[in-house]
Amino acid sequence: MNAVARLLLLRHGQSEWNALRRWQGQADPPLSELGRQQAGAAAARLDPVDVVAASTLQRSRVSAEIIAEFMGCESPILVPELIERDVREFSGLTRKQIEEQFPGFLQDGRRPSGWEDDDALLTRILAGLNRLAHIVGDRTALVVTHGGVIYTLEDHLGCPPDRVTNMSGRWVTISNGQIVPGERVHPLEGVDIQIPVADLL
């Protein structure tokens, strides 16, 4: 009988660049103090899991470390395939700066040269999730990743669009390479430290 891994994919806590409304992509700014508080508050409101995992970017990894410590889990398993999309020249820029330096790009849905497209991003996401599912087996795992990763996977799975705020996400089950979407999770809903942030990659 095939193992069924249950994975809760969560977006990381607020980073310092989230707070400044800068696009991140694969840049590696740290969590803000608010982001650390968000990770701790989410950990307290989520059911315990067997395994904690994260992308290798520190805003994800440190969020996962905070959660793992609270839940008494081992150090997070790092999954480099689950880092954020490469946004190339948009990285580090605010929306205003993008509009100044790349006039009309955002309005027209254009992206800079070398931007990681959905197909390339999805390929590595699926590879990372299947590799992690093999490690997790018949257990549950909390996986701290990024908004662009969750959006891309949800689109692939046919999920209705729903904004991914810091520390929100979705359950999925994986068995024999088949991924089935579960419920959306918003652990900080109604918590005072949850503030609206721009959907910045």
Secondary structure, DSSP 8 states (H G I E B T S, - for coil): ----EEEEEEE---BHHHHTTB--TT----B-HHHHHHHHHHHHHS---SEEEE-SSHHHHHHHHHHHHHHT--S-EE-GGGS----GGGTT-BHHHHHHHSTTHHHHT---TT---HHHHHHHHHHHHHHHHHHH-SSEEEEEE-HHHHHHHHHHHT-------TT-EEEEEEETTEEEEEEEE-TTTT-TT--------
